[in-house]
Amino acid sequence: MSRFKRSWELGKLSWSVLRSDRTLSVFPIYSALATTMVFAIFVGLVASVGFTGSGKSASISAVGIVIVIVGYIVAAFVMTYFQAALVLGANDVLEGRNATVKNSLHLANSNLGKLLPWAVVQGTVSFVIAAIEEKAGFVGQIVVSLIGAAWSVVTFLTIPIIVFEKLGPWSALKRSGTLLKSTWGENIMAQGGLGLVGLVASLPGIILIVLGVLSNTLVIAIPLCIIGGLILIVASVVVSSMSGIYRTALYRYAVDGRTPTAFASIDMAAAFGPRKSRP
């Protein structure tokens, strides 16, 4: 099976699992709503007390920087919390049980002591990467983007490790890197199945928004932009849900070598096998 076809199949299988229990789509919705609220609150705080001077001479103050950092950490915690709930719910479905919002959130709550420190790490790293990228030149931005991508790969299994193995943030990070290196680290981005699914699902929404922006008539532009925006939201929710399912299945395979029933038609060992030694 070619890499492209295998990636597409993995995306379709994640979609079939999501269709079998749509409860899993609730968590990305909760995450998006909560993150939007956090964003609005902290933007308001920065705007009201985070600047010194006025007009063109205004610049962000030390207080403003602290508020931004705290905002990154709070947003990271919100996303981490709901990602954990999604992973826990996906694990129930993959093991043949029905996922419930109440139970998944309850299990996530039982891991708050481990999730919060990880959110601090994740939020801090995200802030540093964003701050460097903003000040870097073109080449620097490419380098920083690659660093961010590498961080995403290394931390790919961190949340499943935290909630299933009860490890702290640093131990979970080390464990995630070890699993990636020993099983399928080089292939994680090459497969690209979910990214492709996200692109295909979002394309109609992007086209409608572009047509709306290019339209000279508000009567046409507003409906097109609204419909396009809704398509993008739905696509984001679906792909986020599929990502949680995919991540959970990969964690289970990486740890014990078992392929979840829903993924039985895919040769997981071939898709995510160990790195071949080079001469």
C-alpha positions in Angstrom: 0.0 0.0 0.0 1.4 3.4 -1.0 2.0 6.1 1.6 -0.7 8.3 0.0 -3.3 5.5 0.0 -2.4 4.4 3.5 -2.7 7.9 4.8 -6.1 8.3 3.2 -7.3 5.0 4.6 -6.2 6.0 8.1 -8.2 9.1 7.8 -11.3 7.3 6.5 -11.0 4.7 9.3 -10.7 7.5 12.0 -13.8 9.0 10.4 -15.7 5.7 10.6 -14.9 5.5 14.3 -16.1 9.0 14.8 -19.4 8.2 13.0 -19.9 5.2 15.2 -19.8 7.4 18.3 -20.3 11.1 17.6 -20.0 12.0 21.3 -16.3 12.4 20.5 -17.0 15.5 18.5 -18.3 17.3 21.5 -14.8 17.8 23.1 -13.3 19.9 20.2 -16.5 22.0 20.3 -16.1 22.6 24.0 -12.4 23.3 23.5 -13.0 25.8 20.8 -15.7 27.7 22.8 -13.6 27.8 25.9 -10.5 28.8 24.1 -12.4 31.6 22.4 -13.6 32.9 25.8 -10.0 32.8 27.1 -8.8 34.7 24.1 -11.4 37.4 24.5 -10.8 37.8 28.2 -7.0 38.1 27.9 -7.1 40.3 24.8 -9.4 42.6 26.8 -7.0 42.6 29.8 -4.0 43.4 27.6 -5.9 46.2 25.8 -7.0 47.7 29.1 -3.9 47.5 31.3 -1.1 45.9 29.2 0.2 49.0 27.3 2.3 52.0 28.2 2.1 55.3 26.3 -0.6 56.1 23.8 -1.1 56.3 20.1 1.9 55.4 17.9 4.2 55.5 20.9 2.2 52.8 22.8 4.1 49.6 23.6 3.3 46.6 25.6 4.3 46.8 29.2 5.9 44.2 31.5 2.4 43.6 33.0 1.1 43.1 29.4 3.8 40.5 28.7 2.9 38.6 31.9 -0.8 38.7 30.9 0.0 37.3 27.5 2.2 34.5 29.0 -0.6 33.6 31.4 -3.1 33.7 28.6 -1.0 31.2 26.6 -0.8 28.9 29.6 -4.5 29.1 30.3 -5.4 28.5 26.7 -2.9 25.5 26.6 -4.6 24.1 29.7 -8.1 24.4 28.2 -6.9 22.6 25.0 -4.9 20.0 26.9 -7.9 19.2 29.2 -10.3 18.7 26.3 -7.7 16.8 24.3 -7.3 14.5 27.3 -11.1 14.0 27.5 -11.2 13.2 23.8 -8.3 10.7 24.1 -10.0 9.0 27.0 -13.3 8.8 25.2 -11.7 7.6 22.0 -10.0 4.8 24.0 -13.4 3.7 25.3 -14.8 3.5 21.7 -11.7 1.6 20.5 -12.1 -0.9 23.3 -15.8 -1.5 22.3 -17.4 0.7 24.9 -19.7 3.7 24.4 -18.0 7.1 25.2 -19.9 9.5 27.4 -19.1 13.2 27.9 -19.6 12.8 31.7 -17.3 9.9 32.1 -14.6 11.3 29.8 -14.6 14.6 31.6 -14.5 12.7 35.0 -11.5 10.8 33.9 -9.8 13.9 32.6 -10.5 15.6 36.0 -8.7 12.7 37.7 -5.6 13.7 35.8 -5.7 17.4 36.4 -2.6 17.2 38.6 -0.6 15.9 35.7 -2.3 17.9 32.9 -1.8 21.3 34.5 2.0 21.1 34.7 2.1 19.9 31.1 -0.1 22.8 30.0 2.4 25.2 31.7 5.2 23.6 29.6 3.2 23.6 26.4 1.9 27.2 26.9 5.4 28.5 27.7 7.0 26.8 24.7 4.2 28.1 22.4 4.7 31.6 23.7 8.5 31.4 23.2 8.1 30.1 19.6 5.5 32.7 18.8 7.6 35.5 20.2 10.8 34.4 18.4 8.8 33.9 15.1 7.4 37.4 15.3 10.8 39.1 15.5 12.7 36.7 13.2 13.3 37.4 9.5 12.1 35.3 6.7 14.7 32.6 7.1 14.4 32.7 10.9 10.6 32.2 10.6 11.2 29.1 8.6 13.6 27.8 11.2 11.3 28.5 14.0 8.4 26.9 12.2 10.5 23.8 11.7 11.3 23.8 15.5 7.6 24.1 16.2 6.8 21.2 13.9 9.5 19.1 15.6 8.0 20.0 19.0 4.6 18.8 17.8 6.0 15.5 16.6 7.9 14.9 19.8 4.9 15.7 21.9 2.4 13.8 19.8 1.8 11.0 22.3 2.3 13.1 25.5 -1.3 13.4 26.5 -2.2 9.7 26.0 1.0 8.9 28.1 -0.1 11.3 30.8 -3.6 9.9 31.2 -2.9 6.2 30.7 0.6 5.9 32.4 0.1 8.7 35.0 3.5 10.2 34.2 4.5 13.8 34.9 5.2 16.3 32.1 9.0 15.7 31.7 8.7 11.9 32.0 5.8 11.9 29.6 7.8 14.0 27.1 10.8 11.7 27.3 8.5 8.7 26.9 6.8 10.2 23.9 10.1 10.9 22.2 11.2 7.3 23.0 8.1 5.8 21.4 8.4 7.9 18.3 12.1 7.1 17.9 11.7 3.3 18.5 8.6 2.8 16.4 7.5 5.2 13.7 9.0 8.6 14.3 10.2 9.3 10.8 6.8 8.4 9.3 4.5 10.4 11.6 4.5 13.5 9.3 5.0 11.6 6.1 1.7 9.9 6.4 -0.2 13.2 6.5 -3.6 11.5 6.3 -5.4 13.8 8.7 -3.8 16.9 7.2 -5.1 15.8 3.8 -8.5 15.1 5.1 -8.5 18.6 6.8 -7.5 20.3 3.6 -10.1 18.5 1.5 -12.9 19.2 4.1 -11.9 22.9 4.4 -11.5 23.6 0.7 -15.2 24.3 0.0 -15.4 26.7 3.0 -12.3 28.5 1.8 -13.6 28.9 -1.7 -16.9 30.3 -0.5 -15.2 32.8 1.7 -12.9 33.9 -1.1 -15.9 34.3 -3.4 -17.7 36.3 -0.7 -14.7 38.6 -0.2 -14.4 39.1 -3.9 -18.1 39.8 -4.3 -19.1 43.5 -4.6 -22.6 42.8 -3.2 -23.2 42.4 0.5 -26.3 40.3 -0.1 -24.1 37.7 -1.8 -20.9 38.2 0.3 -22.5 37.8 3.8 -24.2 34.5 3.1 -21.2 33.1 1.3 -18.8 34.1 4.2 -21.2 32.7 6.8 -21.7 29.4 5.1 -17.9 29.1 4.4 -17.2 29.9 8.0 -19.6 27.2 9.2 -17.9 24.7 6.9 -14.5 25.6 8.3 -15.8 25.2 11.8 -17.4 21.8 11.1 -14.2 20.6 9.3 -12.1 21.7 12.2 -14.3 19.9 14.7 -14.3 16.7 12.6 -10.5 16.7 12.0 -9.8 17.4 15.7 -12.0 14.5 16.7 -10.3 12.2 14.1 -6.9 13.3 15.4 -7.8 12.3 18.9 -9.0 8.9 17.7 -5.9 8.5 15.5 -3.5 9.5 18.3 -5.1 7.1 20.8 -4.9 4.2 18.3 -1.3 4.9 17.6 -0.4 5.1 21.3 -2.0 1.7 21.9 -0.2 0.2 19.0 3.1 1.7 20.0 2.9 0.5 23.6 1.6 -3.1 23.2 1.7 -3.8 19.4 -2.1 -4.3 19.3 -4.0 -2.9 16.3 -7.4 -1.6 17.4 -10.3 -3.4 15.7 -11.3 -0.3 13.7 -7.8 -0.2 12.2 -7.4 -3.9 11.5 -7.4 -3.4 7.8 -4.3 -1.2 8.0 -0.8 -2.7 8.3 0.2 -0.6 11.3 3.7 -2.1 11.4 4.3 -1.1 7.8 2.9 2.4 8.3 4.7 3.2 11.5 7.5 0.7 11.6 11.0 1.3 13.2 13.4 3.4 11.3 15.7 1.4 9.0 19.3 1.7 9.7 21.3 3.6 7.1 24.6 2.4 5.7 
